[in-house]
Amino acid sequence: MDSVPGSDAFPEAVKILVAGGFGVGKTTFVAAASEIAPLSTEELLTQAGAGTDSLDGVEAKRTTTVAMDFGRITLSGRHVLYLFGTPGQERFWFLWDELSAGALGAVVLADTRRLTDSFSAVDFFEERGLAFVVAVNEFDGAHRYTTDEVRAALDLDPGVPVVLCDARGTESATQVLVFLVSHLLDTRSAHAPDVV
């Protein structure tokens, strides 16, 4: 795109989703990675959701995302990465289709204490053909597993990368995003037609 003399061109937006089960650390991940104060739609958990939202494994959780989290990372003067954290509760999954529109890839955040909560996100991205990586958020006190053990437990395709992380740390969250972008580039080059 040519810019008008004397004006700056708008940077190209790169949209990434951060998905996973309830209480896995998506809001924390977006906040850690974002260069701006993230937009968060966190609300207090109430008795109204007691019959719907299981707190097994996350008993200390007091808030939940009800729409999305949003963060931003400037990659260069020409590229900006936008992070969209999805809500984890099943009753908000209808938002995932809207949030995934135009996304280049996704991070599926996983918690080994509740690994079955990751299946819905994995299935969602597999069904839509959207490239993703699985990032295991290593919670304090949780048993540690290797990436191969997590891959086997989630029955992932061999081409889906698995990485370990601490969603609270900026460096760790950023490394997951670098890993995802590298995976996206590898995926694109593997599907690019050979030029003769």
PASEBA-1860 file (N, C-alpha, C; in nm, 3 decimals):
! residues 196
1> MDSVPGSD> 0.085/-0.116/0.000/0.000/0.000/0.000/0.090/0.123/0.000 ~ 0.065/0.213/-0.092/0.141/0.338/-0.096/0.079/0.436/0.001 ~ 0.164/0.509/0.070/0.111/0.607/0.164/0.103/0.743/0.097 ~ 0.015/0.823/0.147/0.000/0.959/0.098/0.119/1.039/0.148 ~ 0.183/1.120/0.060/0.299/1.198/0.105/0.266/1.277/0.232 ~ 0.359/1.269/0.328/0.341/1.345/0.452/0.258/1.272/0.557 ~ 0.211/1.151/0.526/0.133/1.076/0.625/0.197/0.939/0.647 ~ 0.167/0.880/0.761/0.217/0.747/0.791/0.113/0.644/0.750
9> AFPEAVKI> 0.159/0.535/0.689/0.067/0.426/0.654/0.027/0.356/0.783 ~ -0.095/0.303/0.785/-0.138/0.225/0.900/-0.059/0.095/0.903 ~ -0.020/0.050/1.022/0.052/-0.078/1.028/-0.041/-0.194/0.996 ~ 0.017/-0.302/0.945/-0.059/-0.423/0.916/-0.088/-0.495/1.047 ~ -0.213/-0.533/1.066/-0.256/-0.601/1.188/-0.240/-0.751/1.173 ~ -0.184/-0.813/1.276/-0.171/-0.958/1.284/-0.253/-1.001/1.406 ~ -0.357/-1.079/1.383/-0.449/-1.117/1.490/-0.420/-1.259/1.537 ~ -0.403/-1.273/1.670/-0.376/-1.401/1.733/-0.477/-1.423/1.845
17> LVAGGFGV> -0.530/-1.544/1.854/-0.620/-1.579/1.965/-0.543/-1.651/2.075 ~ -0.587/-1.630/2.197/-0.537/-1.705/2.312/-0.660/-1.773/2.372 ~ -0.663/-1.906/2.362/-0.782/-1.981/2.402/-0.744/-2.090/2.502 ~ -0.845/-2.153/2.557/-0.823/-2.261/2.652/-0.938/-2.267/2.751 ~ -0.926/-2.358/2.844/-1.033/-2.380/2.941/-1.044/-2.269/3.044 ~ -1.147/-2.279/3.123/-1.177/-2.185/3.230/-1.064/-2.185/3.332 ~ -1.011/-2.068/3.364/-0.911/-2.054/3.469/-0.771/-2.099/3.431 ~ -0.742/-2.113/3.301/-0.612/-2.164/3.258/-0.504/-2.055/3.254
25> GKTTFVAA> -0.543/-1.927/3.257/-0.446/-1.819/3.259/-0.444/-1.731/3.135 ~ -0.552/-1.733/3.059/-0.557/-1.655/2.934/-0.548/-1.504/2.961 ~ -0.621/-1.455/3.057/-0.618/-1.313/3.090/-0.479/-1.273/3.139 ~ -0.419/-1.357/3.220/-0.284/-1.333/3.271/-0.183/-1.331/3.157 ~ -0.196/-1.425/3.064/-0.106/-1.434/2.949/-0.113/-1.307/2.863 ~ -0.235/-1.265/2.830/-0.252/-1.144/2.747/-0.193/-1.023/2.819 ~ -0.218/-1.011/2.949/-0.166/-0.897/3.025/-0.013/-0.899/3.029 ~ 0.045/-1.016/3.044/0.191/-1.027/3.051/0.256/-0.992/2.919
33> ASEIAPLS> 0.194/-1.030/2.808/0.254/-1.008/2.676/0.229/-0.868/2.621 ~ 0.119/-0.805/2.660/0.077/-0.679/2.600/0.166/-0.562/2.640 ~ 0.195/-0.475/2.542/0.271/-0.353/2.571/0.182/-0.240/2.622 ~ 0.052/-0.258/2.610/-0.043/-0.159/2.660/-0.119/-0.221/2.777 ~ -0.185/-0.138/2.855/-0.274/-0.191/2.958/-0.384/-0.267/2.884 ~ -0.397/-0.397/2.909/-0.493/-0.475/2.831/-0.637/-0.440/2.864 ~ -0.722/-0.454/2.764/-0.866/-0.445/2.785/-0.909/-0.581/2.837 ~ -0.979/-0.581/2.948/-1.023/-0.706/3.006/-1.170/-0.695/3.042
41> TEELLTQA> -1.244/-0.801/3.017/-1.386/-0.802/3.053/-1.408/-0.898/3.170 ~ -1.320/-0.890/3.268/-1.330/-0.973/3.388/-1.445/-0.925/3.475 ~ -1.523/-1.020/3.522/-1.632/-0.992/3.614/-1.621/-1.088/3.731 ~ -1.675/-1.046/3.845/-1.674/-1.132/3.963/-1.762/-1.255/3.941 ~ -1.716/-1.369/3.987/-1.799/-1.488/3.986/-1.910/-1.469/4.089 ~ -2.028/-1.513/4.054/-2.142/-1.499/4.145/-2.209/-1.634/4.166 ~ -2.301/-1.638/4.258/-2.376/-1.761/4.283/-2.458/-1.802/4.162 ~ -2.492/-1.707/4.075/-2.572/-1.739/3.956/-2.502/-1.841/3.867
49> GAGTDSLD> -2.369/-1.841/3.865/-2.294/-1.935/3.782/-2.253/-2.061/3.855 ~ -2.291/-2.074/3.981/-2.246/-2.187/4.062/-2.284/-2.322/4.003 ~ -2.401/-2.333/3.946/-2.443/-2.459/3.888/-2.388/-2.483/3.749 ~ -2.331/-2.380/3.689/-2.282/-2.388/3.551/-2.131/-2.398/3.543 ~ -2.062/-2.320/3.624/-1.916/-2.309/3.616/-1.849/-2.391/3.724 ~ -1.778/-2.495/3.682/-1.707/-2.580/3.777/-1.578/-2.512/3.820 ~ -1.557/-2.503/3.950/-1.434/-2.445/4.005/-1.335/-2.553/4.048 ~ -1.359/-2.677/4.005/-1.267/-2.786/4.040/-1.128/-2.753/3.987
57> GVEAKRTT> -1.032/-2.751/4.079/-0.893/-2.721/4.042/-0.859/-2.575/4.043 ~ -0.961/-2.487/4.047/-0.938/-2.342/4.050/-1.027/-2.278/4.156 ~ -1.033/-2.341/4.272/-1.123/-2.299/4.378/-1.102/-2.156/4.424 ~ -0.980/-2.103/4.410/-0.949/-1.967/4.455/-0.988/-1.862/4.351 ~ -1.033/-1.903/4.235/-1.067/-1.808/4.128/-1.188/-1.725/4.169 ~ -1.178/-1.595/4.151/-1.285/-1.504/4.192/-1.347/-1.426/4.076 ~ -1.279/-1.425/3.960/-1.329/-1.350/3.844/-1.326/-1.439/3.721 ~ -1.396/-1.396/3.617/-1.397/-1.469/3.490/-1.413/-1.372/3.374
65> TVAMDFGR> -1.358/-1.409/3.260/-1.373/-1.329/3.138/-1.510/-1.359/3.078 ~ -1.586/-1.254/3.049/-1.720/-1.274/2.996/-1.732/-1.237/2.848 ~ -1.631/-1.180/2.789/-1.635/-1.149/2.646/-1.499/-1.177/2.583 ~ -1.397/-1.101/2.623/-1.263/-1.121/2.568/-1.162/-1.039/2.647 ~ -1.037/-1.070/2.622/-0.926/-0.986/2.666/-0.859/-0.936/2.540 ~ -0.799/-0.819/2.547/-0.736/-0.763/2.427/-0.603/-0.699/2.466 ~ -0.500/-0.731/2.390/-0.368/-0.673/2.411/-0.303/-0.642/2.278 ~ -0.193/-0.569/2.284/-0.125/-0.525/2.162/0.025/-0.533/2.181
73> ITLSGRHV> 0.095/-0.572/2.074/0.241/-0.573/2.072/0.284/-0.515/1.938 ~ 0.364/-0.409/1.940/0.418/-0.353/1.818/0.539/-0.434/1.777 ~ 0.530/-0.496/1.659/0.641/-0.578/1.610/0.742/-0.492/1.535 ~ 0.689/-0.396/1.459/0.773/-0.303/1.381/0.684/-0.186/1.343 ~ 0.739/-0.091/1.271/0.658/0.021/1.225/0.549/-0.021/1.129 ~ 0.564/-0.140/1.072/0.468/-0.188/0.972/0.377/-0.299/1.023 ~ 0.409/-0.358/1.139/0.330/-0.472/1.186/0.297/-0.460/1.335 ~ 0.170/-0.486/1.365/0.123/-0.484/1.503/0.050/-0.615/1.530
81> LYLFGTPG> 0.083/-0.677/1.642/0.019/-0.801/1.682/-0.093/-0.769/1.780 ~ -0.213/-0.816/1.750/-0.326/-0.798/1.838/-0.362/-0.933/1.900 ~ -0.369/-0.936/2.031/-0.402/-1.058/2.105/-0.547/-1.051/2.151 ~ -0.621/-1.157/2.125/-0.760/-1.167/2.170/-0.772/-1.291/2.256 ~ -0.794/-1.273/2.385/-0.816/-1.384/2.476/-0.962/-1.421/2.477 ~ -0.990/-1.549/2.459/-1.129/-1.595/2.455/-1.179/-1.628/2.595 ~ -1.310/-1.621/2.617/-1.363/-1.669/2.745/-1.353/-1.821/2.750 ~ -1.330/-1.876/2.868/-1.309/-2.020/2.879/-1.431/-2.102/2.911
89> QERFWFLW> -1.535/-2.038/2.962/-1.652/-2.114/3.003/-1.738/-2.152/2.882 ~ -1.791/-2.271/2.887/-1.869/-2.324/2.775/-1.984/-2.231/2.735 ~ -2.045/-2.166/2.830/-2.160/-2.080/2.796/-2.120/-1.956/2.715 ~ -1.990/-1.927/2.705/-1.944/-1.812/2.626/-1.874/-1.854/2.497 ~ -1.874/-1.984/2.466/-1.803/-2.031/2.347/-1.860/-1.976/2.217 ~ -1.985/-1.931/2.216/-2.042/-1.874/2.093/-1.960/-1.754/2.044 ~ -1.885/-1.691/2.135/-1.801/-1.577/2.097/-1.676/-1.618/2.019 ~ -1.636/-1.743/2.031/-1.512/-1.788/1.968/-1.514/-1.771/1.816
97> DELSAGAL> -1.628/-1.800/1.752/-1.636/-1.784/1.606/-1.611/-1.639/1.566 ~ -1.674/-1.547/1.636/-1.654/-1.405/1.605/-1.510/-1.362/1.630 ~ -1.455/-1.405/1.743/-1.319/-1.365/1.776/-1.216/-1.425/1.681 ~ -1.243/-1.542/1.626/-1.146/-1.609/1.539/-1.146/-1.555/1.397 ~ -1.248/-1.477/1.359/-1.254/-1.423/1.223/-1.130/-1.337/1.196 ~ -1.056/-1.372/1.093/-0.938/-1.296/1.053/-0.811/-1.329/1.130 ~ -0.818/-1.427/1.222/-0.699/-1.463/1.299/-0.603/-1.544/1.214 ~ -0.473/-1.520/1.233/-0.371/-1.597/1.162/-0.333/-1.724/1.236
105> GAVVLADT> -0.354/-1.726/1.366/-0.317/-1.843/1.445/-0.364/-1.827/1.587 ~ -0.332/-1.928/1.670/-0.381/-1.927/1.807/-0.283/-1.996/1.901 ~ -0.293/-1.957/2.027/-0.225/-2.024/2.137/-0.334/-2.093/2.218 ~ -0.321/-2.225/2.234/-0.411/-2.297/2.325/-0.335/-2.312/2.455 ~ -0.381/-2.240/2.556/-0.318/-2.247/2.688/-0.376/-2.367/2.762 ~ -0.288/-2.448/2.819/-0.331/-2.571/2.886/-0.281/-2.575/3.029 ~ -0.360/-2.640/3.114/-0.327/-2.661/3.254/-0.327/-2.812/3.276 ~ -0.212/-2.869/3.313/-0.203/-3.014/3.325/-0.289/-3.070/3.439
113> RRLTDSFS> -0.332/-2.985/3.531/-0.420/-3.031/3.638/-0.561/-3.057/3.586 ~ -0.594/-2.995/3.472/-0.727/-3.008/3.411/-0.710/-3.013/3.259 ~ -0.630/-3.107/3.212/-0.593/-3.113/3.071/-0.714/-3.137/2.980 ~ -0.814/-3.207/3.029/-0.932/-3.233/2.946/-1.003/-3.104/2.905 ~ -0.983/-2.995/2.980/-1.044/-2.866/2.945/-0.983/-2.809/2.816 ~ -0.872/-2.865/2.769/-0.806/-2.815/2.648/-0.864/-2.876/2.520 ~ -0.935/-2.987/2.532/-0.983/-3.056/2.413/-1.074/-2.969/2.327 ~ -1.160/-2.890/2.389/-1.253/-2.807/2.312/-1.179/-2.706/2.226
121> AVDFFEER> -1.076/-2.642/2.281/-0.999/-2.544/2.204/-0.922/-2.612/2.092 ~ -0.860/-2.726/2.121/-0.787/-2.800/2.018/-0.882/-2.838/1.905 ~ -0.998/-2.894/1.940/-1.097/-2.933/1.839/-1.143/-2.813/1.756 ~ -1.167/-2.700/1.823/-1.215/-2.579/1.756/-1.119/-2.537/1.645 ~ -0.990/-2.530/1.676/-0.892/-2.484/1.577/-0.863/-2.590/1.472 ~ -0.864/-2.717/1.510/-0.845/-2.823/1.410/-0.958/-2.823/1.308 ~ -1.082/-2.809/1.355/-1.198/-2.809/1.265/-1.195/-2.692/1.168 ~ -1.137/-2.580/1.208/-1.133/-2.462/1.122/-1.004/-2.450/1.042
129> GLAFVVAV> -0.912/-2.542/1.065/-0.785/-2.538/0.992/-0.698/-2.420/1.031 ~ -0.715/-2.368/1.153/-0.636/-2.254/1.200/-0.515/-2.307/1.276 ~ -0.396/-2.268/1.231/-0.272/-2.316/1.295/-0.265/-2.269/1.440 ~ -0.215/-2.358/1.527/-0.205/-2.324/1.669/-0.088/-2.397/1.733 ~ -0.049/-2.345/1.848/0.047/-2.414/1.934/-0.022/-2.436/2.069 ~ 0.022/-2.538/2.140/-0.026/-2.562/2.275/0.082/-2.514/2.371 ~ 0.045/-2.424/2.461/0.137/-2.372/2.563/0.090/-2.420/2.699 ~ 0.172/-2.503/2.763/0.137/-2.557/2.894/0.177/-2.455/3.000
137> NEFDGAHR> 0.076/-2.399/3.067/0.099/-2.302/3.174/0.136/-2.380/3.299 ~ 0.261/-2.372/3.339/0.310/-2.451/3.452/0.279/-2.382/3.584 ~ 0.164/-2.416/3.640/0.119/-2.357/3.766/0.208/-2.404/3.881 ~ 0.226/-2.315/3.978/0.302/-2.351/4.098/0.236/-2.472/4.165 ~ 0.318/-2.570/4.202/0.268/-2.686/4.272/0.208/-2.794/4.184 ~ 0.191/-2.766/4.054/0.136/-2.867/3.964/0.246/-2.964/3.922 ~ 0.208/-3.088/3.896/0.304/-3.187/3.848/0.356/-3.142/3.710 ~ 0.484/-3.161/3.686/0.546/-3.123/3.560/0.546/-3.241/3.464
145> YTTDEVRA> 0.507/-3.216/3.341/0.507/-3.317/3.236/0.593/-3.268/3.120 ~ 0.645/-3.360/3.043/0.722/-3.321/2.925/0.625/-3.283/2.814 ~ 0.677/-3.214/2.714/0.592/-3.176/2.601/0.544/-3.301/2.527 ~ 0.625/-3.405/2.522/0.582/-3.530/2.457/0.466/-3.595/2.533 ~ 0.471/-3.590/2.666/0.361/-3.646/2.746/0.232/-3.567/2.724 ~ 0.243/-3.435/2.715/0.124/-3.352/2.690/0.070/-3.380/2.550 ~ 0.160/-3.389/2.452/0.119/-3.418/2.314/0.040/-3.549/2.308 ~ 0.092/-3.652/2.376/0.025/-3.783/2.376/-0.110/-3.775/2.446
153> ALDLDPGV> -0.116/-3.705/2.560/-0.241/-3.695/2.636/-0.349/-3.621/2.558 ~ -0.309/-3.522/2.478/-0.405/-3.445/2.398/-0.427/-3.505/2.259 ~ -0.351/-3.613/2.228/-0.361/-3.679/2.098/-0.344/-3.578/1.985 ~ -0.239/-3.497/1.995/-0.214/-3.391/1.897/-0.147/-3.445/1.772 ~ -0.178/-3.383/1.661/-0.108/-3.410/1.536/0.040/-3.380/1.558 ~ 0.130/-3.458/1.499/0.275/-3.434/1.519/0.320/-3.294/1.477 ~ 0.245/-3.228/1.389/0.282/-3.095/1.343/0.243/-2.982/1.436 ~ 0.170/-3.013/1.544/0.128/-2.910/1.639/0.235/-2.896/1.748
161> PVVLCDAR> 0.301/-2.780/1.755/0.404/-2.761/1.858/0.346/-2.752/1.999 ~ 0.423/-2.801/2.095/0.388/-2.789/2.236/0.506/-2.723/2.306 ~ 0.477/-2.622/2.387/0.581/-2.547/2.458/0.537/-2.528/2.603 ~ 0.632/-2.521/2.694/0.604/-2.495/2.835/0.618/-2.346/2.862 ~ 0.536/-2.292/2.953/0.544/-2.148/2.981/0.495/-2.116/3.122 ~ 0.518/-1.992/3.160/0.462/-1.933/3.280/0.386/-1.810/3.232 ~ 0.253/-1.819/3.228/0.170/-1.712/3.172/0.187/-1.579/3.244 ~ 0.244/-1.579/3.363/0.263/-1.455/3.439/0.381/-1.374/3.391
169> GTESATQV> 0.474/-1.438/3.321/0.599/-1.373/3.284/0.597/-1.316/3.143 ~ 0.635/-1.191/3.131/0.639/-1.126/2.999/0.730/-1.201/2.903 ~ 0.849/-1.237/2.950/0.944/-1.307/2.862/0.889/-1.442/2.819 ~ 0.828/-1.515/2.910/0.773/-1.646/2.879/0.657/-1.635/2.781 ~ 0.564/-1.542/2.804/0.451/-1.523/2.714/0.499/-1.480/2.576 ~ 0.598/-1.392/2.573/0.653/-1.346/2.445/0.717/-1.462/2.370 ~ 0.788/-1.550/2.441/0.852/-1.665/2.376/0.747/-1.757/2.313 ~ 0.632/-1.772/2.378/0.525/-1.853/2.321/0.477/-1.790/2.190
177> LVFLVSHL> 0.463/-1.658/2.188/0.418/-1.589/2.067/0.522/-1.600/1.956 ~ 0.650/-1.590/1.991/0.757/-1.608/1.892/0.750/-1.750/1.835 ~ 0.728/-1.846/1.922/0.715/-1.986/1.882/0.598/-2.002/1.784 ~ 0.484/-1.937/1.816/0.366/-1.944/1.728/0.396/-1.882/1.592 ~ 0.454/-1.763/1.591/0.483/-1.695/1.464/0.578/-1.780/1.380 ~ 0.679/-1.839/1.443/0.770/-1.928/1.372/0.695/-2.046/1.312 ~ 0.601/-2.102/1.390/0.519/-2.214/1.342/0.432/-2.170/1.223 ~ 0.375/-2.051/1.231/0.293/-1.999/1.121/0.376/-1.983/0.994
185> LDTRSAHA> 0.498/-1.931/1.009/0.586/-1.915/0.893/0.625/-2.050/0.834 ~ 0.656/-2.147/0.920/0.689/-2.282/0.873/0.571/-2.345/0.801 ~ 0.451/-2.327/0.856/0.330/-2.384/0.797/0.303/-2.322/0.660 ~ 0.320/-2.191/0.651/0.297/-2.124/0.523/0.397/-2.167/0.418 ~ 0.526/-2.177/0.456/0.628/-2.215/0.358/0.608/-2.360/0.315 ~ 0.559/-2.446/0.404/0.535/-2.586/0.369/0.421/-2.600/0.269 ~ 0.325/-2.505/0.273/0.210/-2.511/0.183/0.226/-2.421/0.062 ~ 0.338/-2.349/0.053/0.359/-2.261/-0.062/0.390/-2.346/-0.185
193> PDVV> 0.334/-2.308/-0.302/0.363/-2.385/-0.421/0.510/-2.370/-0.464 ~ 0.565/-2.478/-0.518/0.703/-2.471/-0.568/0.706/-2.384/-0.692 ~ 0.804/-2.295/-0.697/0.820/-2.208/-0.812/0.922/-2.272/-0.904 ~ 0.885/-2.294/-1.030/0.973/-2.360/-1.126/1.044/-2.258/-1.210
END
